[in-house]
Amino acid sequence: MNIFKRILDIVYPYKCGICGKINEKSLCNRCYLRLKDLQRLKIIDIYNKNFTELISIFEYKGLIRDKILEYKFNDKAYLYNTFVNFLLKNEKVCRKIKKYDIILPIPISNKKKKTRGYNQSSLIAKNLAYKLNIEYREDIIIKTKENLTQSELRERRERRKCKRCI
Ligand SMILES: [Zn+2]
């Protein structure tokens, strides 16, 4: 994909991230209902030193998995708008998020940011913070070492499993 198209997708994300039709909010009503149907909201209280609450909206499979992979690896940065606009329609989730003082993205390495052109978590976090009027900070959690990607971890697990089978 050329750089100009890439910039346009980030600056003018005016199409539904699910069906591709022109839509100002990047999520048409039909696809909103489709996503709502796939929603499996889980709010889990966690008691450890790093986390107190975990909110999960979808199961990582089917259409959701495809869209997350497109978002991360296929230059479809505009999908952040689709995800954020879906989240903003969920009052329960918005109420939970508004309890927090700051929203921070999960950092990615500079190498990955350079290859992808954006931090997928940061686009969502920044937009969500702006729309919910919460402070946004990128300088609190910094990535200091490169770890394996999810697909590299999966490959390693599969290889180990195979060795055990032999
Ligand atoms: Zn749509």
Residues whose N, C-alpha, C, O or C-beta is under 5 A from the ligand:
A	BS01	ZN	C16 I18 C19 G20 C28 C31
